[in-house]
Amino acid sequence: MTSRERVLSAVDHREPDRVPIDLGGTIMSGIMAGALHELRKYLKLEPGPVKVYEVFQMLGEVELDLVEAFGIDILPVEPLVQFFGLRRERYKPWQLMDGTGVLVPGQFEVEVDSSGDWILHEEGDPGQAVAARMPKGGYYFDMVSDSGGSEFTPPPLNEVEKENLISVEELDFMTARAERLRKETDKALVLGAWGCLGLPWVGTIPDFLCLMALEKEYVRNLFEVRTAVALQNLEKLKSWLGDSIDIIGLDGTDYGTQRNELFSPDLFEELYFPFFTVQNRWIHEHTNWKTWLHTCGSVTRIIPLLIESGLDILNPVQTSADGMGPAWLKETFGKDICFWGGGIDTQNVLPFSSAEDVRNQVKERIRLFGPGGGFVFNPIHNVQYGTPPANIAAAFETVLHEGRYPLAIT
């Protein structure tokens, strides 16, 4: 069975030959560059600097030698520009704050302030606005609000209409990668055209939460505009990429906290449900693609709405959040949605427990999520800086060897 067949069987709730595996297939299921550097050393893979292909979260590109070592079944197809206007090209040597040598996009430049923080401007250009800051001794960038502390004013909708229309350059970049990977590998391909399918917010997330409470009619009209843009872009993506990709990531945000949803499920149903329903319906009526959505946190009360909207796949399945027990999730929703994640707890177990504890939790998750398909193994969100490489290896080696159907996990 090819990797592509394996993934699509699982998403369709059929048991493949083994549980499919993801690491690096999306910017929400990857690994921080420093952790990837240590993992490659541990596995004695070819030395060389890791490529930081996503600067905001400092994610490292998972190269094909590691893909083969861990039996990874998914590869990403993503835009030329993701965050901060930085183009994924002309990579150059750099050092993380801990001294680890990496490669970064050619535009990547920072200024160091008096505290030792890294300051990143849009497009790496000191003449443009500050986009992000990494604290001294840190590992990730924090986005910097452009409000300057003043009251947030949402943009006029006629300006929003002009945003996020996908360019020919981006289409060409993604199509070239998808066609090359389709020809050279048997992997399932995930299109992460992030920002092109109608980002469901404006301003910062706190700004937008306030906007939903105070200016609901604006938000409803915003979603109508963003839906129209998303449909235009979907037409273009279908025309250019066709069957060269298998799964498409919908634009979303986090809808849950550690304890419950960020806002009421009724508000989600009123505002977000129509937004996602239109996109899921269009994709399923016009393509063979499966739809994928990321949200962290406890989202038990909106999962039924996501299923009703036509969503195929939920990520990262944060089982450490309240109410998100894996056995309950599988029993309650396992026939209706594919769980892409939930394979190992990245808050507690993967970074802080023993390799044996990691292996035991992975076996448990295979046993709970695996029966009947509907499960793609991935840690809960990205693997973070400082995670012991022995634990990462234990997780992926366990699912590779123990996740074969018929499952015999005890």
N, C-alpha and C positions, 0 to 999 in steps of 0.2 A: 504494500500500500504506500503510495507517495505521501509526502507531507501534506500536500494540498488536499488529497482525498481524506486523509486522517482528520484534518481540521474541519472540513465541511461536513463529514459524517458526524462528528461530535456536535457541531452547531445545529445540525438537523435532528439531534437527539437519537442518533444511532451509534451503537458501540463500534468504534474502529478497532484496529489491531492493538493499539495502546493509547493511553491518554496523550493528547497533543500537548506540546510544550512551547511556551513563549518566554523569551527574554530579549527585549530590545525591539519588539515588533511595533511598539508605539511609544510616544513620549510619556505615557503613564504606566508603562510596563517594562521599564529599562533598568539601567544601573549607572550610578554615579561614576564619573571617570576615574576618580581615585580608587574606588572599590574595584573597578574593572582592571585597573593597572595591577593591583595586588592579586587579583584572581588569576590573571594571565601568568604572573610570576609563579604562583602556587601550582598551576597546572603545567608549568614548564613549556608554555607555548612560545612561539617566536617572539623575542624581545623587540621592543620598539614603542614609541610613544602612542598612547591612546588618543584617538581623534575625538575632541569634544564637539559633537555635531549639534547639540542643543544647549546653548549657553546659559539660559535662565536657570535650569536645574543642573547644569554642568554634567549632562549625560554623555556617557561614552558610547561610541559606535561599536556594536557587537559584530566582530568580523567573522568571516566564514569558517576559520579554523575552530573558533569557539562554538559556532553554530553546529558544526559537525561533532565536536567533542561532547556536547550536551544533548544532541538529538533535537535541536530547536527546529520547530516546524513553521515559523512565521518570520517574514521579513517586512520591513517598512517601506512604503512609498510616500514621501513627504515633500513639502514645498521647498523651493530654493531659499526663501526667507521665512523664518519662523518668528523669532522674538527680536526686538530692538533694531530691526532693519538690517540685521547682519546676514549677508549672503553666505551660503554654505559652499565656499570655494576658496582657492588660493591659501590653503591651510599652512600655518607657520608654527614654529616651536614656541612654547610658552611654559611657564611653571605655575602650578597651583600654589596657594599660599603655604602649603606644607613642603614645597620644593619638588613635588612630583612633576616630571617632565611630561607634557602633553602637546597636542596640536590643536590650534584654535583657528577659526575663520580669519582670513587675511584682514578684514576690517576691524577685528577685535583689538581695541586699545583702551586702556584705563588710565585715569589719573589717580594718584595716591594722595589723599588729603592728610591733614595734620595728625589725624588719629590713626593713620595707617589703613583706612578703609579704601577699597577700590571703588572708583566712580566711573560708571559706564554711560556714555552719551549715545543717543540715537545714531545708528550707522557707525559707531565708533568715532564720531566726528566731534571734537571739543567745541565746535561752533554751534552744535545743536543742543537740544534740551537734554537734561540728565534723565536717563531712563531707569537706571538701577544702581544699587549699592550693595557691595559685599563687605560686611564688617571684618575688621582685622582679625585674622585667625579663623575666619569662616570658611564655608565650603560652597555656599550658594548665594545667588543674588536675590535681593529684595526689590520688587518693583517700587518705583518712586512715583507717587501721585503728582500730577501736574496742576493740582488745584491750588497749590501754594497756601493751603490752610483756609482758603475762602470757601464760601458756600458753593456746592456743586450745582452747576447749571447744565441740564441735559441738552445735547445738541439738537438743532432743528431737524425734523424728519427728512426734509429735502436734502440735507447734507448726508444723513445716514444712507439714503438711497444710493449715493455715489460710492459708498464704502464697500470694500470686500469683493468687488467684481473681479473675478480671476483673470489674470493677464495671459496672453499667448506665451510669454516667456515661462511663466510658471507651469502652464499646461505642457509645454514642450519638455521642460525639465522633468516633470513627474512621468510623462509618457515614456521618455527615453529610459528612465530607470526601471519602470514597470516592464517594458518590453525586454530589456536586457535580463532582468531577474527571471522573467517567465521563460526565456530561452535557455538560460544557463543553470537554473535550479528547478527543483520540484516543490518549492515552498509555497505556502499560502501567502498572499500579499495583501497587506492592510493599507488602504489609502487613508492617510491622515492629512487631508486637505484643510488643516485647522485654520479657522477664521473665514473660510469660504462658504460655510453653510449657515450663516446667519448667527453670529455670536449673540447669545441670549442675554446680553447686558450692555450697558454703556457706563463709562466711568469706572471707579473701583467697585469691587463687590459690595463693600459696606454702603457706598453711594447708591448702588442699584437696589439693595434691600430696602433702603429708605424710600427710594423712588416707587417701588412696588406698593408700599403702604400709603404714600401720600399722593401719587400721581398715576393711579391705576389706568386711566384712559390713555395717558401717554404711553405707558408700557404696552398696552394692548395694541395701539397703533404701531409702536416700534416693532413688535413681533410680526405684524402684518407686512411691514416693509422688509424686515429681515427674511421672512419666509419667501417673499417674492425674489429677493436677491439669491437666496439659496436655490430656488428652483431654476433660475437662470444659470447658475454655476453648475448645477447637476446636469443640465442639458449639455453643457460644454464638456464636463468630465466624462459623461457617457460617450459623447462623440469622439473624444480623443483617446480615452483609455479602454472603453469597451470591456471585453472579457480579459483584459490584461491584469485586472485586480479582482479580488474575491470578497473583500470586506471593506466597508467605508465607515470611518469614525465620524459620528455626528458631533457638531459643536455643542458643548454644554458647559457646565460648571459643577461645583460641588453643591449638592442639595442637602447634605446631612452633616451633623456634628457627631462628636463621640457618643452623644446621648439620644438625639432624635433629629428630625428634619430641621433645617434652618428656618423654614416658614411653614405655614399650614398646608397640608395636602389639598385642602379646598382651593387655596390660592394657586397651587401648582396645577390643579385640574383646570382652573379658569384661564390661566395665562399660558402655561407651558404645554399642556396636553394638546391643544390644537396645533401649536408650532411643530411638535414632534410628529403628530399624526400625519400631517400633510407631507412631510419629508419621507417618513417611512413608507407611506402609501405610494408616493411617486417612485421611490427606489425599487420597491417590490413589483410595481406594474411595468417598469421600463428597463430593468436590468436583472441580472442574476446575483447581484451583490447582497450580502448580509449586512445588517446595520448594527453598529457597536456604539455604546455610550459609556462614558466614565462618570462616576460620582462617588466620592468618598463618603464615609460616615454611615450613620443609621438611617436608612431610607425605606424601612419596611412598609410604610403606609403609602409610598408612591410607586413601589414596584408593580402593584396591580395596574396602575395607570400607564406605566411604561410598557407593560405587556399589551394592554389594550391599544396603545398607540401603534403597535406593530413592531416594536423593538425586538431584535433577535438576541443581542448579547449585552450583558451587564458586566462592567469592570469597575473597581478592583475587588469587589465583594469583601468589604472590610468586616470580617468576622469578629474582630476585637471590639467593635462598636456595640452598644446596647441593642439587644433584640436580634442581632444578626448571626445567631448560632447556625453553623453549617448544616446540622441535621434538620433543623426547622426550615431553613431556606430551601433545601433540596426537596423536602416532603411537600412544602407549600407551593413552591413555584418551579420546581425542577423540570416539569413536563412542558412548561410554557416559555422558558427563557434559558439561555445558555450562560452559565457562570464562568467568566474568563478572569480567573484570579482566585483569591481565597486559599491558595495552595500552601502558604506558610505565612505566619504572622511576622511582619517586618517591624512592628513596634516593640515586641518583647522577645520572641523566640529566636528569630534568625540572627539578630545582632548580639544577643546577650546570653543565650543558652548554649549548651554543649552540642556538638555535632550529632550525638546520639539522640538528644531531645529533638533536634531538627528532623532527623530521619523518622522518628516516631510520629511527629505531627504531620509530616508529609504522607506517611502511610495512612494515618487517620483521615486526612482530607481526601485521599484517593478513594478510600472505602466509603466515605459519606457522599462525596460529590460525583464519583465516577459511574455508578451503575446507570445503565440506560443512555450513556452519552451525556451531552449537555454540559461538558466540563472541559475547559482548557486550562492546564496548569500554568500558573504564574504567581509569584509572590504578590502580596497585597501592596500594590503600588511599586514605585521604583526602589531598588536595593540601594541603601544609603551608605554614605562615607563611613569607614571604620568597621563595616560588617566583616567578620572574620572570613577569609576566603575558604577555609576548611568547611565552614557552615554552608556557604553558598554551594560549594561542590557537593556536599552531602545532600542538599535539597534536590538538586537537579539529577544527580546520579541515582537517588532513590526513586524518583518518579520515572526515570528512564528504564530502570530495571524492575520496579514493582508495579508499574502502571499498565501492565499488559492484560488484555482481555482474553478469556474470562478472568475477572479479578479474583484473586485468592488472598487478599490482604486480611490478616488476622490482628 
